[in-house]
Amino acid sequence: MPNGDNWQGDVLRELRGGTPQPPVPEQPRQGAAAPEQPDGPAYGPQHGPAHGPAYSPPQQQPYPDAPTHQRQQQQAARQQQQTGAARRGAPDSRPVLDKRLASAALKPRHGEPFAARALRAVRRTVSSSAAREVAGAAATAEVLQQAVTTGRQIAVTSIRGGSGKTTVTALLGATYAHYRQDPVLVVEADPALGSLPLRLGAQALRWTTGDLAGLVEPQMSLLDVTGYLVQLPGNAWLLPGSQGQVGAMLDTKAYERVMVSLRRYFGVTVVDCETLPAEVARTALSAAQARVLTVPATLEGVASTRAVLEWMRNLPRHVLASTVVVLTEVAPHPGLDLRKATEELTAAGVTVAALPYDRHLAAGGAIRTELLARATRDAVTRLAAEVFRLSQKQR
């Protein structure tokens, strides 16, 4: 990462054309008139250089000062890179799931059995807890709808596969899109055959995070940017990490450039990171205002997480304070005492939440929030509110 923890500032200066430096004053020659400077801009329209820098003949042009000349070379190189990308043309659109394979999917099931839903409805009718539920839901919605001065970035990662990392990312993105008025972005920073587009219900993919890194410019509008994204239900957008191809890679420089450039367009950005300790995942965690670490609700998962939290104690204090550990139940009857596990992990200085087992989530495929169990919806909404609250405490 360039310049330690201040890499976001470095990327911003690079996007704007380099770090401004004072020009070297030119020493006037005695008895000689000042040479004329070429009129007009050195570049054409914003989409690329028209004819390159308009230099005057050498006998009429003074030597340019070194900082200005260096900035011009950097700008010309970026314009050449973008022009080359444009010449290669837009990537072909690819379906998220092959039609023949999609036909093998069964009808999605509800997250909880019908008998459990009916029993809950009866209990709610005869009990007096309805008012408390409404009050609690209103308080949670108020937190989720708070305004932001700068975009909040929330990184979701794990220490092993199969912990529900991508599922939690999709659920958080859908929750923020449901409650908030400003645009919400979901970024896939795990390009190795990631399933985030499928979980979010995307139909086709074209542009990826790596593609956008070579195209994004500070002068772009939100309409320009969303032209490269996949629109999701509500006011949400998806930036996939790959087109489902084996061997797709995302380097740290591309991730940094995209995230710094897109931050001002979206109120909340949820990032599906690689598993730790991958380099892009560590970069995402350092730049985010809040972090989510998904853990399978098993004895092995909790033991491994304790070791990771001990390692995170060496990081700045705010990293642990703004981290939420999510215990995901991968089976209907986990062989773990969640209360005791929560106490053990909370002692490390993090917030702990639980995501209950849900038949709809366990079946895979696109997540339909209306089919989630009531306990799942409540847990996800509380999780989203807590993560957002922690992100508001960071700059």
N, C-alpha and C positions, 0 to 999 in steps of 0.2 A: 504494500500500500504506500503511495507516495506521501511523503511528509508526515508520517506517523498517523495520528488520529485526525489530522486536518485534510484528509484526502478529498473530502467533498469540496472544500474551498479551492483546492488545486484543480479539480475537474471543472468547476465553474469558471475559473480564470482561463482554462484551456478552451472551453466552449466560446468564451467571449473574445478569443483571439490572443491570448497570452497575457502576461503580467505587464501592465503599463509601467514604463520606465522613462525617466526624463531624457529628452534628446541631448546629444552632445552639441554644445553651441559651436556654430561655424565661425571661424576667424575670418573677418572680411579682409580682403587684400587691398592695400592702399592704391588708390587711383584706378581701381577696376570696378565696373558696375556689377551689381548682384546678378547672378545667372537666373534666367527665367525658369519657373517650375511648370511642369505640364499641367494643363487644366483638365478638370473632370475627374470622375472616380477611376480608380485603377481596375475595378472589377465591374462586370455586367450585373444582371439581375441576381437576386438572392439564390437562385437555383444552381448557380455555378459561374465560373469565370467566363467572360465573353471572349477576350483575346489575351488574357494574361496581363501582368502589370505593364502599364503604358510608360515605359522609360523613354526619356529624351535621348538624342544622340550624345555620345560620351563627351564631346567637346563643349556641350552646352549644359551638362548635368553635373552638379557637384556630387562628390562621393556621399552616399547615404550614410546616416549614422547607424552604428551596428545594431542597436536594439530595434529600431524601426525596420531595418532590412530583415532581421531575423523573424519579426512578427509577420512580415509580408510573405516570407518563405513558408512559415507554418500555415498561414491562411491558404496559400496556393496549394500546399500539399493536401489540406483537408478538402478543398474544392475539387482537386483532381481525384481524390478517393471517392467522393460522392458522385462525380461524373462517371467514374468507372462503374460504380454500383448501378447507376441509372442505365448505362449501356447494357449491362448484363440483363436488365429487365427484371420485372417483379417475379418472385418465385411462384410456382404453380400452387394452386389451392389443393389441399389434400384432405380427404375425409378423416375425421377423428377415428371412426370405426368402420371397417369394411361392411358393406351391406349384407353380404352372406354371413359374416360373423354376427352381425347384429340380430339376424333372424333367429339365432340360437338362444337369445335371452328370453327368459320367462317373464310373465307379468310381475311387476314389482309388488312386494308385499308391504303391508303396513308395519310400522315399527313395533307395535304391540298387538297381542291377540284381541279379537273383538270382545271377549268376555271381560278382559281387563279394562277396556275402554267403557263398557257398559257399567261395570261396577264403580268406576271412578265418577261417572256421570250421576249415578244414584247418590253416592256419598256427597257430592257437591250440592245436590239438590236439598238434602236433608240437614246439611251442616251449615254452620255460620262462617265458614272460612272463605266464602266467595269474595267478601269485601276486602279481606286482607290480601287475597291474591291479586285483586284489581289494583290495590294501593301499591303492592310490591312491583307489579308490572309497570305501573306509571313511573315509579322511581327509577327503575332500570332504563326505561325508554328516555327519560330525561338525561341520564348520563350519556347514552349512546347518541343523542342528538345535539350534544354540546358543540359549539362552533370552535374552529381551530384557526390559529393565525398562520401556521405553516403546516404543510401536509404531514400526517403522522405515518411512519413506516413501522410495520409490525412484522418481525421475522419469525417464522415457524420452522423449527428444525427438530432433529431427534438424534439419538446415538446409535440407532439400528433400524433396519427396515421392518415393516409390519407393525409399527407402533401407532398408525393412524395419523401420521403427519399430514399427508395430502388431504385426508378427509376433514381434519380439523381446519386446515387452510380454506377449503371450500365452504365449510359451515360458517367460519368467521366472515368470509367475503360476502356470503349471501345475507348474513345478519346485518352487517353494516349497510349493505345496499338497501335493505328493507327499511331501516330506521332513519337513514341520513338523506339529506336533500342534495349534498354535493356529490360529485362523481367519486366512485370507488374503483380502485384498480387492484386486480389480483395478478401477481407476477409469478411465473414458473421459473425459478432459478435452479431447477433440478432437471436438466434436459435429458438425462439418461433414461429414455423410455418412461417418462413421467406420466401419471394418469390424471393430472389435474384437469385438463380439458374435458376428459370423459366424465369425471365426477361433477363438473360444472354444467354438463349438458351441451357443450359446444358441438357443432355439427361439422365444421371444416376449419382448417388452419392454413395460414399463408405466411405472414411475417412472424419472425421470432425475435427473441431478445437480442441475439447476435446481429440480426439484420438491422434492427432499429438503431443499434449503437453507431452504425455508419451513416445513418440518415438524419438523426434528430438534430435540430438546430434551435438555439434560444428564441429566435423570432417566430417559431411555429405557434399557431393558435391551438386551442383544444380541439377544434374541428380537424385541423391538419393531423394532429397526433392520433385521434381516434380512428382515422382512416387506416391506420396500420394495426389496429387492435380488433379483438373479437368481442362483439357486443353480447352482453348477458342480460338476463331479465332484470328489470329495474334500471337503476342508473349505474350499472357496474360494467366493467370492461376487463378483458383477459389479455395478457401478453404471454403467449406460450414460450417455452424454452426450446422446443424442437418441433418437428413435424412427425414425430413418432419413428424417427430413423435411428438405427443403431450407430453409435459412435459420435453422436452430436455432442459438442463441447461448448462451454460458456466460460470465457476467461474473465479474470477479475477486472481488467480495464474496461471491457465491454459492459459488465454489470455496473461498475461505478458510473460510467458515462450515462447509461440509461436512467439509473435511479436518481441521479442529481438533476438530470434534465426534466424528468417527468414529475418530480415531487410537487412543483407548484401548480399542477393541473388538477390534482386529486386530493380530496380531504383525507382519505385513508387509503394506504397501500398495504396489502397483505402479501407477503413473499413466502412462497413454498421453497425452502432452501434444501440443499443437499444435506445428507447426514454429516454430523461432526466426525472428524475434524477437517473436513474439506475446506480449501482456501476460500472459495466463494461464500460458503456458509459462515466462516469466521468474519469475513468482510461485512456480510449482511448483519450479523449480530452486533458488530461494532458501530454500525451506522444507524441501526433502528432505535426508535424511542421505547419500544417494548419488545419482549421476546417470549416466545412460547416454546416449551420443550415437551414434546409428546413422549410418553412412556407407557409401555404395555403394563397393565395392572397385574403383574406377576412378580414373584419373589426375585427372579433374575433381573427383571427390569428395574425394580426399585434399588437393588444392590448396585447395579451399574450406574444408575442416576446419582446415587450418593457419591460415588467416586468422581463423577463429572462435576458435581456441585463443589466438591472439595477443591478441584482444580480451578473452578471459577472464582474461588475466594481470592486468588492472586490477581484478578482483574479489578478495575475500578469498582468502588462500592456500589455505584448506581446500576451496574450490570445485573448483579444478583437481585437488587431491590426492585428492578423492573422486569423480572422474569417470573413467568407462571408455568409451573409444571402441571401437565394434564395427564392424569392416570386414565388410560382408555381401557375399558373392559372389552376384551376380545371374545369372551365366552359368556353364556347366560349365568353361570355360577362360578365366578373367579375364586381360585384357591388362595385368597389373600384378604386379610383384614384391612379394609380401606382406611378405617379410622386410625389404626396404629401406623400404617404406612404414611398417611398424611402427616401425623405428628413427627415421624422421623425426618421427613423431607422438609417440613416447615422449620425445623430446628436449624437448617442450613441457611435460612434467611430468605427463602422464596415463598411465593404464594402457590398453593396447591389446589387444584380443582379436579373433579372426576367427570368423565364422560361415560354414562351408563351404556350397557350393551343394548343395541338396537337392531332388530331383525332387518330393517330396511337398509341400514348402513352396512351390515355384515354381508348382505347379498351382492354388494358392489354395483357398478354401473352409475348412471346419472342419479344425483341426489334430488329427490322431490321433497321439499320441506313439508308439504301437506301430509306426507306419509310418515313423518317422523313421530316417534312416541312422544307423549306429552312430557315425560321426564327428560327426554333428550332435548326437546325444544327449550325447556326451562333452563337446563344446564348450559346449553350453548349460548343462550341470551345472557345469562349471568357471567359466563366466561368472557364474552365479547365486551360487556360493560366493564369488567374488572381490568381487562387488558387495555382498553381505551383509557380508563382512568389512570392507569400507571403511565401510559404514553404521554398524557397531558402534563405530567410532572417533569418531563424532560424537555430540553430545548429542541 
